[in-house]
């Protein structure tokens, strides 16, 4: 058919600026799962209210990430199988939490070294199956978040943050999801349950560490370490978003990386516009606006996870071009 149309041998048209804009702003309605979003928001209200009531909001993010990532790690199946998998994931996450908050106030060189090591280990986890690679990616992102939070707390003398309390908040968030699964089992009765997040790969078959995979893991580790050096070495305000954005944007090929990076830039501009809202407010009105933005952030946090899962799916299978 290509010969009949006279297009055989002709070069493929390059994507135009209009096509790039359409791809960047493309909306996929199938990515929204309202019942699942409402479920998470209902459970997330528990730590939100508790930490707000006791006046220790500095531990809220650890609890929310512990809850969220334990939910993503839930493999489905029997209650014993789910509990054992989530418990192992929670213990590893507790170690990552302790390391991140423990060294967050150190010199930036230690942060660079730790970020390189954690990212390299997470990338090498692909040898134990795509599912475990995704779980390692989640913990990798959480480690970068802990570095940013710990560094921020270190620069604010009025905020006291204890590493053991952050670890306890992380474990408490994961335990909250286990409690929710146990309650659901009592209500629905016994029986195996399907995986909560079907978009995540469930393959746990071990694979050899091929040269392209090792090179891609090493490249991710070097890029992450470099952005951590820039963020913390130059003491940039909220600079810890640099390594997170770099990790999310990195794809096995250049076209995917460019598209993802452009989408993140659009998201960053939108977030900056939202943050301008309370800039000129004071007193009670500032308090109300900040609480409203927290609700907006929680909703976006829930609905924005699918793009992150798309990143983990694509990076789970690095192509030879990654070298």
Rosetta silent file (secondary structure, phi, psi, omega in degrees, C-alpha in Angstrom):
SEQUENCE: XXXXXXXXXXXXXXXXXXXXXXXXXXXXXXXXXXXXXXXXXXXXXXXXXXXXXXXXXXXXXXXXXXXXXXXXXXXXXXXXXXXXXXXXXXXXXXXXXXXXXXXXXXXXXXXXXXXXXXXXXXXXXXXXXXXXXXXXXXXXXXXXXXXXXXXXXXXXXXXXXXXXXXXXXXXXXXXXXXXXXXXXXXXXXXXXXXXXXXXXXXXXXXXXXXXXXXXXXXXXXXXXXXXXXXXXXXXXXXXXXXXXXXXXXXXXXXXXXXXXXXXXXXXXXXXXXXXXXXXXXXXXXXXXXXXXXXXXXXXXXXXXXXXXXXXXXXXXXXXXXXX
SCORE:     score description
SCORE:     0.000 S_00000001
   1 L     0.000  -30.154  179.308    0.000    0.000    0.000 S_00000001
   2 L   -66.676  -36.413  178.940    2.904    2.300    0.620 S_00000001
   3 L   -70.864  -35.516  179.872    4.037    1.828   -2.957 S_00000001
   4 L   -66.601  -32.725 -178.813    0.561    2.427   -4.333 S_00000001
   5 L   -83.592   -7.540  178.002    0.261    5.714   -2.519 S_00000001
   6 L    78.700   14.936 -177.253    3.628    6.883   -3.798 S_00000001
   7 L  -105.594    3.664 -178.871    5.018    7.431   -0.275 S_00000001
   8 L   -66.511  135.238  177.307    7.442    4.534   -0.248 S_00000001
   9 L    82.514   -6.276  179.661   10.969    5.635    0.535 S_00000001
  10 L   -83.488  147.400  179.892    9.920    9.129    1.550 S_00000001
  11 L   -67.791  147.317  178.971   11.073   10.420    4.928 S_00000001
  12 L   -73.062  136.078 -179.710    8.584   10.420    7.769 S_00000001
  13 L   -63.502  136.336  177.230    7.232   13.876    8.582 S_00000001
  14 L   -77.193  147.805  179.392    8.617   15.327   11.771 S_00000001
  15 L   -62.777  135.347  179.585    6.130   16.299   14.461 S_00000001
  16 L   -83.136  170.010  178.341    5.093   19.936   14.214 S_00000001
  17 H   -62.467  -35.366  179.875    4.868   22.399   17.071 S_00000001
  18 H   -65.546  -40.940  179.391    1.090   22.079   16.982 S_00000001
  19 H   -66.696  -35.999  176.938    1.246   18.301   17.355 S_00000001
  20 H   -64.327  -43.202  178.460    3.651   18.668   20.292 S_00000001
  21 H   -62.573  -39.403  179.398    1.303   21.100   22.021 S_00000001
  22 H   -66.281  -36.029  178.727   -1.610   18.742   21.498 S_00000001
  23 H   -71.820  -37.155 -179.838    0.363   15.868   23.002 S_00000001
  24 H   -66.077  -42.236 -175.636    1.489   17.928   25.990 S_00000001
  25 L   -94.632    9.012 -177.182   -2.033   19.141   26.795 S_00000001
  26 L   -66.093  134.795 -178.645   -3.803   15.903   25.886 S_00000001
  27 L  -109.304  126.876 -179.910   -6.326   14.821   28.519 S_00000001
  28 L  -108.468  100.813 -176.774   -6.978   11.126   29.061 S_00000001
  29 H   -66.369  -20.915  179.610  -10.308   10.698   30.895 S_00000001
  30 H   -69.844  -15.143  179.990   -9.662    6.978   31.391 S_00000001
  31 H   -76.772  -12.372 -178.846   -6.911    7.869   33.842 S_00000001
  32 L   -92.907  129.715  176.556   -9.415    9.159   36.400 S_00000001
  33 L  -127.959   91.951 -172.109  -10.911    6.673   38.824 S_00000001
  34 H   -61.760  -44.532  178.847  -13.253    8.641   41.063 S_00000001
  35 H   -58.707  -39.975  179.384  -14.193    5.841   43.512 S_00000001
  36 H   -67.130  -39.025  179.329  -10.531    5.096   44.099 S_00000001
  37 H   -64.901  -42.874  179.472   -9.736    8.780   44.567 S_00000001
  38 H   -65.007  -38.214  177.598  -12.559    9.230   47.061 S_00000001
  39 H   -59.417  -47.544  179.836  -11.397    6.146   48.966 S_00000001
  40 H   -64.159  -42.897 -179.528   -7.908    7.551   49.359 S_00000001
  41 H   -62.100  -38.666  178.746   -9.188   10.994   50.342 S_00000001
  42 H   -62.164  -44.607 -179.392  -11.443    9.457   53.003 S_00000001
  43 H   -71.440  -37.257 -178.070   -8.543    7.548   54.565 S_00000001
  44 H   -66.873  -20.601  177.893   -6.116   10.470   54.196 S_00000001
  45 H   -64.543  -25.549 -178.970   -8.437   12.655   56.270 S_00000001
  46 H   -63.630  -58.496  177.272   -7.457   10.616   59.344 S_00000001
  47 H   -65.006  -31.015  179.802   -3.773   11.698   59.519 S_00000001
  48 H   -61.977  -45.337 -179.494   -4.712   15.141   58.215 S_00000001
  49 H   -72.314  -41.191 -175.962   -7.089   15.757   61.114 S_00000001
  50 H   -63.980  -51.258 -177.313   -4.928   14.017   63.725 S_00000001
  51 H   -70.047  -29.853  175.249   -1.691   15.897   63.027 S_00000001
  52 H   -68.516  -37.531 -177.028   -3.566   19.158   62.621 S_00000001
  53 H   -71.403  -37.588 -177.765   -5.272   18.616   65.973 S_00000001
  54 H   -88.491   -4.069  175.682   -2.090   17.782   67.905 S_00000001
  55 L    76.838   29.347  178.998   -0.119   20.602   66.274 S_00000001
  56 L  -126.417   61.043 -178.108    2.597   18.478   64.628 S_00000001
  57 H   -66.193  -16.336 -178.724    2.001   19.115   60.937 S_00000001
  58 H   -66.772  -14.274  178.662    5.709   18.513   60.206 S_00000001
  59 H  -102.278    1.634 -175.071    4.988   14.767   60.359 S_00000001
  60 H   -65.765  -44.667 -177.039    1.923   14.854   58.114 S_00000001
  61 H   -63.649  -36.029  177.586    3.713   14.246   54.806 S_00000001
  62 H   -62.442  -41.168  178.800    5.475   11.152   56.150 S_00000001
  63 H   -67.526  -41.622 -179.469    2.127    9.676   57.155 S_00000001
  64 H   -66.222  -43.738  178.382    0.493   10.560   53.830 S_00000001
  65 H   -67.303  -37.073  175.796    3.330    9.115   51.765 S_00000001
  66 H   -61.460  -43.391  176.583    3.379    5.999   53.939 S_00000001
  67 H   -64.084  -48.173 -175.457   -0.349    5.550   53.357 S_00000001
  68 H   -64.936  -47.119 -177.052   -0.156    6.325   49.645 S_00000001
  69 H   -73.241  -31.668  174.270    2.829    4.142   48.824 S_00000001
  70 H   -64.669  -35.942  176.345    1.554    1.224   50.917 S_00000001
  71 H   -65.029  -43.394  178.176   -1.634    1.421   48.861 S_00000001
  72 H   -66.257  -31.269 -178.430    0.372    1.361   45.625 S_00000001
  73 H   -78.155  -16.589 -175.732    2.405   -1.593   46.929 S_00000001
  74 L   -56.479  114.510 -175.812   -0.702   -3.651   47.774 S_00000001
  75 L   -86.366   -5.904 -175.809   -0.365   -6.780   45.578 S_00000001
  76 L    78.354 -175.179 -178.426   -3.860   -8.119   46.161 S_00000001
  77 E    94.297 -150.159 -179.828   -4.646  -11.739   46.913 S_00000001
  78 L   -72.417  161.888 -179.540   -5.158  -13.146   50.389 S_00000001
  79 H   -63.762  -38.281  179.708   -4.953  -10.970   53.481 S_00000001
  80 H   -65.139  -41.573  178.835   -1.806  -12.764   54.668 S_00000001
  81 H   -64.246  -43.863  179.929   -0.086  -12.226   51.320 S_00000001
  82 H   -64.764  -43.980 -177.385   -1.022   -8.539   51.236 S_00000001
  83 H   -64.638  -41.123 -178.799    0.028   -7.963   54.845 S_00000001
  84 H   -66.359  -43.029  179.553    3.421   -9.638   54.391 S_00000001
  85 H   -64.521  -45.663 -178.320    4.252   -7.689   51.212 S_00000001
  86 H   -67.182  -35.050  179.231    3.169   -4.357   52.679 S_00000001
  87 H   -64.266  -43.588  178.222    5.044   -5.076   55.926 S_00000001
  88 H   -64.216  -44.302  178.322    8.325   -5.700   54.065 S_00000001
  89 H   -60.690  -40.353 -179.257    7.797   -2.592   51.943 S_00000001
  90 H   -66.285  -40.494  179.428    7.033   -0.559   55.074 S_00000001
  91 H   -64.958  -42.664  177.083   10.173   -1.739   56.868 S_00000001
  92 H   -64.397  -41.636  177.268   12.376   -0.843   53.895 S_00000001
  93 H   -63.357  -33.755  177.130   10.599    2.504   53.651 S_00000001
  94 H   -64.914  -39.275  176.269   11.204    3.087   57.348 S_00000001
  95 H   -64.775  -42.354  177.238   14.926    2.614   56.757 S_00000001
  96 H   -62.603  -40.399  178.733   14.850    5.011   53.827 S_00000001
  97 H   -63.159  -44.629  179.486   12.925    7.520   55.965 S_00000001
  98 H   -62.768  -41.520  179.833   15.442    7.253   58.795 S_00000001
  99 H   -66.017  -45.712 -177.385   18.362    7.734   56.399 S_00000001
 100 H   -63.343  -49.368 -179.482   16.820   10.729   54.627 S_00000001
 101 H   -74.637  -23.664  179.429   15.788   12.628   57.740 S_00000001
 102 H   -72.717  -35.181 -177.130   18.951   11.561   59.559 S_00000001
 103 H  -106.273    2.390 -175.608   21.374   13.079   57.029 S_00000001
 104 L   -58.669  -27.424  179.978   19.144   15.877   55.718 S_00000001
 105 L   -94.659    3.604 -179.138   21.018   18.473   57.774 S_00000001
 106 L   -78.385  177.482  176.071   24.500   17.253   56.773 S_00000001
 107 L   -63.373  149.363 -171.375   26.830   18.798   54.217 S_00000001
 108 H   -63.871  -22.308  178.449   25.534   18.539   50.680 S_00000001
 109 H   -62.507  -38.787  177.037   28.300   16.129   49.636 S_00000001
 110 H   -66.821  -35.541  178.684   26.832   13.398   51.825 S_00000001
 111 H   -66.135  -40.184  178.418   23.415   13.984   50.297 S_00000001
 112 H   -62.665  -45.710 -179.277   24.849   13.607   46.800 S_00000001
 113 H   -62.863  -43.896 -179.687   26.580   10.346   47.720 S_00000001
 114 H   -66.844  -41.058  179.028   23.455    8.928   49.372 S_00000001
 115 H   -63.068  -40.828  178.206   21.212    9.966   46.466 S_00000001
 116 H   -62.023  -46.246 -176.944   23.567    8.305   43.972 S_00000001
 117 H   -65.521  -46.034 -178.455   23.674    5.055   45.974 S_00000001
 118 H   -64.026  -43.481 -178.831   19.909    4.869   46.566 S_00000001
 119 H   -66.583  -38.247  179.014   19.080    5.640   42.926 S_00000001
 120 H   -66.697  -42.109  178.202   21.582    3.090   41.630 S_00000001
 121 H   -64.959  -41.669  179.045   20.209    0.381   43.919 S_00000001
 122 H   -63.179  -40.621  177.994   16.637    1.261   42.919 S_00000001
 123 H   -66.512  -34.570  179.846   17.516    1.035   39.236 S_00000001
 124 H   -74.671  -12.552 -179.752   19.219   -2.325   39.746 S_00000001
 125 H   -67.153  -10.313  177.076   16.056   -3.700   41.391 S_00000001
 126 H   -61.460  -22.484  178.380   14.739   -4.423   37.889 S_00000001
 127 H   -65.579  -20.599 -179.471   16.667   -7.704   38.108 S_00000001
 128 H   -99.191   14.329  178.364   14.083   -8.877   40.669 S_00000001
 129 L   112.463  152.444 -177.878   11.089   -8.146   38.447 S_00000001
 130 H   -63.783  -37.247 -179.423    9.294   -5.113   37.116 S_00000001
 131 H   -60.623  -44.492 -179.465    7.003   -4.961   40.151 S_00000001
 132 H   -70.874  -30.311  175.335    9.914   -4.703   42.567 S_00000001
 133 H   -64.009  -41.493  178.396   11.567   -2.112   40.339 S_00000001
 134 H   -63.618  -43.753  178.119    8.437    0.049   40.595 S_00000001
 135 H   -61.582  -39.846  177.256    8.400   -0.318   44.376 S_00000001
 136 H   -65.071  -36.743  176.902   12.065    0.677   44.495 S_00000001
 137 H   -62.206  -41.168  178.719   11.269    3.712   42.330 S_00000001
 138 H   -61.287  -45.861  179.145    8.596    4.793   44.806 S_00000001
 139 H   -67.490  -31.534  176.532   11.016    4.550   47.711 S_00000001
 140 H   -62.864  -46.605  177.923   13.638    6.365   45.655 S_00000001
 141 H   -62.472  -42.523 -179.883   11.281    9.318   45.150 S_00000001
 142 H   -62.771  -36.632  178.403   10.361    9.275   48.840 S_00000001
 143 H   -61.975  -41.988  177.934   14.042    9.420   49.803 S_00000001
 144 H   -64.600  -36.477  177.071   14.489   12.598   47.746 S_00000001
 145 H   -64.723  -42.016  179.797   11.415   14.067   49.429 S_00000001
 146 H   -62.665  -38.062  177.425   12.847   13.271   52.869 S_00000001
 147 H   -61.163  -44.378  179.944   16.089   15.054   51.998 S_00000001
 148 H   -65.160  -43.704  179.283   14.163   18.163   50.992 S_00000001
 149 H   -64.746  -45.538 -179.139   11.944   18.112   54.079 S_00000001
 150 H   -63.110  -39.886  178.407   14.845   17.495   56.449 S_00000001
 151 H   -65.563  -39.709  178.553   16.866   20.298   54.889 S_00000001
 152 H   -64.498  -44.168  178.849   13.890   22.673   55.151 S_00000001
 153 H   -64.642  -33.771 -179.498   13.332   21.807   58.798 S_00000001
 154 H   -65.250  -28.828 -178.999   17.052   22.294   59.477 S_00000001
 155 L   -88.293   -4.579  179.310   16.822   25.897   58.224 S_00000001
 156 L  -116.007  105.974 -176.646   13.814   26.718   60.433 S_00000001
 157 L   -67.535  -22.451 -177.816   14.786   26.920   64.088 S_00000001
 158 L   -81.280  -11.777 -179.027   11.138   27.128   65.169 S_00000001
 159 L  -105.062  122.324  178.558   10.288   23.715   63.695 S_00000001
 160 L  -105.926  122.027 -179.677   11.444   20.679   65.627 S_00000001
 161 L  -128.458  122.358  178.253   11.514   17.414   63.695 S_00000001
 162 L  -100.046  136.324 -178.436   12.716   14.144   65.187 S_00000001
 163 H   -61.423  -42.864 -178.464   13.874   11.378   62.886 S_00000001
 164 H   -63.585  -33.290  179.007   12.249    8.658   64.979 S_00000001
 165 H   -71.510  -35.771  176.062    8.928   10.524   64.857 S_00000001
 166 H   -64.603  -41.890  177.427    9.127   10.805   61.058 S_00000001
 167 H   -63.160  -41.862  179.427    9.765    7.062   60.849 S_00000001
 168 H   -64.915  -37.625  177.804    6.847    6.411   63.175 S_00000001
 169 H   -65.754  -41.803  176.634    4.601    8.622   61.049 S_00000001
 170 H   -59.570  -49.658 -179.885    5.624    6.709   57.890 S_00000001
 171 H   -63.045  -38.711  178.893    4.926    3.351   59.566 S_00000001
 172 H   -63.481  -39.239  177.581    1.657    4.714   60.950 S_00000001
 173 H   -63.908  -43.588  177.135    0.501    5.748   57.478 S_00000001
 174 H   -65.663  -39.543  177.996    1.258    2.289   56.073 S_00000001
 175 H   -64.304  -30.848  177.788   -0.408    0.661   59.080 S_00000001
 176 H   -63.286  -39.933  177.331   -3.490    2.788   58.400 S_00000001
 177 H   -67.658  -38.736  175.650   -3.836    1.192   54.967 S_00000001
 178 H   -61.465  -39.374  177.538   -3.424   -2.270   56.519 S_00000001
 179 H   -64.022  -38.678  178.748   -6.164   -1.399   58.989 S_00000001
 180 H   -65.875  -39.963  178.413   -8.397   -0.303   56.121 S_00000001
 181 H   -66.827  -37.138  178.498   -7.816   -3.586   54.266 S_00000001
 182 H   -67.447  -40.356  177.517   -8.577   -5.580   57.416 S_00000001
 183 H   -64.578  -41.388  177.859  -11.787   -3.610   57.972 S_00000001
 184 H   -62.689  -34.985  178.935  -12.805   -4.165   54.344 S_00000001
 185 H   -67.075  -38.844  177.858  -12.228   -7.902   54.807 S_00000001
 186 H   -64.671  -35.531 -178.187  -14.526   -7.946   57.838 S_00000001
 187 H   -76.780  -44.803 -174.622  -17.222   -6.146   55.860 S_00000001
 188 H   -89.493  -13.799 -177.378  -16.925   -8.075   52.585 S_00000001
 189 L    91.713  176.976 -177.707  -15.996  -11.443   54.029 S_00000001
 190 L   -73.728  166.958 -179.358  -13.100  -13.727   53.262 S_00000001
 191 L   129.633  154.024  179.053  -11.630  -14.260   49.842 S_00000001
 192 L   -71.658  144.816  179.193   -8.821  -13.016   47.676 S_00000001
 193 E  -112.224  146.660  177.458   -8.980   -9.434   46.540 S_00000001
 194 L   -70.899  166.812  177.410   -7.689   -8.087   43.209 S_00000001
 195 L   -62.013  138.305 -178.260   -4.775   -5.682   43.009 S_00000001
 196 L   -66.583  -43.757 -176.635   -5.769   -2.183   44.061 S_00000001
 197 L  -112.688   93.620 -177.199   -3.778   -0.425   41.332 S_00000001
 198 L   -71.974  -16.878  178.358   -4.096   -2.479   38.161 S_00000001
 199 L   -68.778  -23.717  179.072   -2.053    0.076   36.202 S_00000001
 200 L   -77.002  140.668  177.604    1.060   -1.057   38.043 S_00000001
 201 L   -67.007  144.504  179.958    2.879   -4.057   36.561 S_00000001
 202 L  -108.789    5.816 -177.107    2.565   -7.246   38.560 S_00000001
 203 L   -70.705  122.823  177.554    5.467   -9.147   36.992 S_00000001
 204 L  -116.186   13.093  179.568    7.872  -10.472   39.639 S_00000001
 205 L   -70.518  135.060 -178.624    9.921  -12.737   37.348 S_00000001
 206 L   -73.410  147.457 -178.022   13.639  -12.176   37.729 S_00000001
 207 L  -133.703  149.808  178.436   15.575  -10.858   34.758 S_00000001
 208 L   -70.810  148.061  176.919   19.290  -10.633   34.003 S_00000001
 209 L   -80.083   90.596 -179.979   20.999   -7.281   34.428 S_00000001
 210 L   -74.003  165.851 -178.856   21.762   -6.557   30.794 S_00000001
 211 H   -61.123  -45.827  177.578   24.173   -3.856   29.694 S_00000001
 212 H   -58.859  -39.592 -179.038   21.416   -1.407   28.564 S_00000001
 213 H   -66.841  -43.370  179.470   19.624   -1.805   31.885 S_00000001
 214 H   -64.433  -41.845 -179.503   22.794   -1.266   33.922 S_00000001
 215 H   -65.826  -38.298  178.863   23.767    1.765   31.852 S_00000001
 216 H   -67.873  -40.696  177.086   20.310    3.297   32.217 S_00000001
 217 H   -63.017  -40.899  178.941   20.369    2.743   35.995 S_00000001
 218 H   -66.964  -38.619  178.891   23.833    4.319   36.184 S_00000001
 219 H   -65.421  -41.894  177.210   22.723    7.282   34.065 S_00000001
 220 H   -61.409  -41.445 -179.536   19.703    7.866   36.301 S_00000001
 221 H   -65.209  -41.328  179.489   21.925    7.734   39.376 S_00000001
 222 H   -66.454  -42.553  179.151   24.396   10.228   37.913 S_00000001
 223 H   -64.697  -43.347  179.412   21.648   12.647   36.845 S_00000001
 224 H   -62.902  -44.435  178.691   19.965   12.410   40.242 S_00000001
 225 H   -63.250  -39.250  178.739   23.250   12.975   42.060 S_00000001
 226 H   -64.282  -42.583  179.089   24.039   15.955   39.820 S_00000001
 227 H   -70.311  -33.174  174.636   20.683   17.632   40.443 S_00000001
 228 H   -64.708  -39.433  177.556   21.004   16.975   44.183 S_00000001
 229 H   -62.305  -42.049  178.605   24.414   18.672   44.082 S_00000001
 230 H   -66.312  -44.594 -174.783   22.908   21.698   42.352 S_00000001
 231 H   -66.504  -47.303 -174.952   19.896   21.881   44.637 S_00000001
 232 H   -93.999  -28.269  176.939   21.667   21.509   47.969 S_00000001
 233 H   -67.557  -38.419  177.624   25.130   22.741   47.019 S_00000001
 234 L   -89.861   -1.460  178.899   23.719   26.080   45.863 S_00000001
 235 L    54.557   49.115 -179.595   21.181   26.084   48.700 S_00000001
 236 L   -75.985  140.838  176.948   18.290   26.771   46.312 S_00000001
 237 L   -67.118  124.628 -177.565   14.884   27.430   47.796 S_00000001
 238 L    56.908   29.995 -177.897   12.747   24.300   47.250 S_00000001
 239 L   -69.043  -15.971 -178.979   15.615   22.982   45.126 S_00000001
 240 L   -65.395  -12.559  175.034   14.853   19.377   46.095 S_00000001
 241 H   -71.414  -18.869  179.801   12.209   19.396   43.369 S_00000001
 242 H   -61.664  -54.092  179.312   15.045   19.373   40.815 S_00000001
 243 H   -65.026  -33.316  178.119   16.114   15.740   41.368 S_00000001
 244 H   -64.709  -46.167  179.704   12.484   14.629   41.669 S_00000001
 245 H   -64.283  -39.266  179.372   11.568   16.320   38.386 S_00000001
 246 H   -64.213  -40.782 -179.269   14.682   14.912   36.681 S_00000001
 247 H   -67.127  -41.270 -179.911   13.875   11.379   37.820 S_00000001
 248 H   -66.634  -36.992 -175.174   10.251   11.630   36.687 S_00000001
 249 H   -78.469  -22.685 -175.961   11.218   13.107   33.318 S_00000001
 250 L   -69.867  122.803  179.870   13.938   10.572   32.499 S_00000001
 251 L  -124.773  166.344 -179.809   12.688    8.061   29.929 S_00000001
 252 L   -64.409  -21.915  178.198   14.417    5.351   27.888 S_00000001
 253 L  -133.488  165.637 -171.700   14.427    7.534   24.758 S_00000001
 254 H   -67.059  -39.453 -177.087   14.778   11.223   23.981 S_00000001
 255 H   -63.478  -45.348  178.237   11.268   11.792   22.595 S_00000001
 256 H   -63.391  -41.543 -179.896    9.553   10.432   25.704 S_00000001
 257 H   -63.441  -41.746 -179.863   11.861   12.425   27.972 S_00000001
 258 H   -64.184  -44.223 -179.773   11.198   15.654   26.050 S_00000001
 259 H   -63.707  -45.521 -179.423    7.431   15.183   26.150 S_00000001
 260 H   -64.509  -41.309  179.390    7.408   14.335   29.860 S_00000001
 261 H   -63.269  -40.396  178.406    9.682   17.265   30.712 S_00000001
 262 H   -63.919  -39.793  177.532    7.434   19.669   28.798 S_00000001
 263 H   -64.674  -36.458  178.549    4.390   18.382   30.683 S_00000001
 264 H   -69.072  -34.243  177.459    6.199   18.906   33.989 S_00000001
 265 H   -64.429  -42.383  177.271    7.049   22.480   33.005 S_00000001
 266 H   -61.105  -42.391  177.870    3.368   23.158   32.326 S_00000001
 267 H   -64.491  -38.207  179.319    2.515   21.695   35.719 S_00000001
 268 H   -65.757  -39.683  178.079    5.181   23.806   37.429 S_00000001
 269 H   -63.633  -42.521  178.257    3.817   26.995   35.854 S_00000001
 270 H   -62.106  -43.347  178.788    0.311   26.087   37.017 S_00000001
 271 H   -63.399  -39.696  178.743    1.557   25.425   40.547 S_00000001
 272 H   -62.605  -39.099  177.955    3.405   28.758   40.595 S_00000001
 273 H   -65.265  -37.929  177.654    0.217   30.576   39.631 S_00000001
 274 H   -65.598  -38.035 -178.852   -1.654   28.850   42.454 S_00000001
 275 H   -71.324  -15.451  176.394    1.047   29.846   44.949 S_00000001
 276 L   -75.406  -15.836 -176.733    0.629   33.497   43.963 S_00000001
 277 H   -60.595  -49.274 -177.955   -2.887   33.478   45.426 S_00000001
 278 H   -85.532    8.036 -173.771   -1.862   33.881   49.106 S_00000001
 279 H   -61.555  -36.524 -176.079    1.065   36.211   48.329 S_00000001
 280 H  -106.541   13.592 -178.316   -0.824   39.402   49.253 S_00000001
 281 L   -97.161  156.827 -179.354   -3.071   37.952   51.976 S_00000001
 282 L  -145.095  159.798  172.594   -2.665   38.397   55.728 S_00000001
 283 H    64.108 -137.748 -176.351   -4.200   37.293   58.970 S_00000001
 284 H   -63.372  -37.809 -179.627   -7.346   35.166   58.945 S_00000001
 285 H   -64.957  -38.069  176.436   -7.751   35.388   55.187 S_00000001
 286 H   -62.965  -41.729  179.022   -4.211   34.027   54.697 S_00000001
 287 H   -61.624  -44.860 -178.889   -5.021   31.146   57.035 S_00000001
 288 H   -66.312  -40.279  179.873   -8.208   30.287   55.121 S_00000001
 289 H   -65.685  -40.886  179.390   -6.477   30.498   51.739 S_00000001
 290 H   -64.333  -39.057  178.084   -3.661   28.228   52.895 S_00000001
 291 H   -66.809  -37.362  177.771   -6.149   25.628   54.173 S_00000001
 292 H   -64.934  -40.922  178.014   -7.997   25.768   50.848 S_00000001
 293 H   -66.408  -31.291  176.116   -4.741   25.244   48.952 S_00000001
 294 H   -64.420  -40.670  177.191   -3.971   22.251   51.167 S_00000001
 295 H   -63.918  -44.017  178.008   -7.256   20.668   50.105 S_00000001
 296 H   -60.895  -42.606  179.980   -6.470   21.401   46.444 S_00000001
 297 H   -63.469  -38.999  179.848   -2.992   19.897   46.865 S_00000001
 298 H   -65.541  -41.480  178.678   -4.444   16.746   48.448 S_00000001
 299 H   -65.589  -45.992  178.784   -6.906   16.289   45.582 S_00000001
 300 H   -65.202  -34.544  177.173   -4.209   16.875   42.942 S_00000001
 301 H   -59.666  -38.525 -179.401   -1.899   14.546   44.860 S_00000001
 302 H   -73.295  -45.139 -173.937   -4.481   11.793   44.492 S_00000001
 303 H   -83.113  -11.816 -178.635   -5.339   12.377   40.842 S_00000001
 304 L   -91.569   -1.654 -175.523   -1.779   13.041   39.708 S_00000001
 305 H   -69.400  -25.052 -173.709   -0.381    9.661   40.630 S_00000001
 306 H   -65.456  -35.658  178.515   -1.299    8.040   37.300 S_00000001
 307 H   -66.130  -34.964  176.392    1.281   10.070   35.366 S_00000001
 308 H   -65.834  -36.978  177.774    3.939    8.912   37.827 S_00000001
 309 H   -67.314  -34.001  176.003    2.853    5.325   37.258 S_00000001
 310 H   -62.878  -36.231  177.405    3.192    5.878   33.548 S_00000001
 311 H   -64.921  -43.665 -178.936    6.765    6.934   34.166 S_00000001
 312 H   -66.726  -34.632  178.862    7.528    3.788   36.130 S_00000001
 313 H   -65.765  -42.316 -176.590    6.012    1.586   33.431 S_00000001
 314 H   -74.587  -36.809  179.984    8.105    3.130   30.674 S_00000001
 315 H   -78.298  -12.725  178.567   11.343    3.246   32.641 S_00000001
 316 L   -70.931  -16.044 -178.302   10.852   -0.334   33.746 S_00000001
 317 L  -128.433   69.230 -178.210   11.794   -1.461   30.245 S_00000001
 318 L   -63.005  138.972 -178.845   14.817    0.603   29.152 S_00000001
 319 L   -92.833  168.057  178.840   15.667    0.270   25.514 S_00000001
 320 H   -60.199  -24.133  179.287   19.144   -0.007   23.993 S_00000001
 321 H   -63.498  -19.074 -179.313   18.909    3.692   23.076 S_00000001
 322 H   -64.305  -20.317  179.468   19.306    4.446   26.783 S_00000001
 323 L   -79.855    0.000    0.000   22.984    3.665   26.423 S_00000001
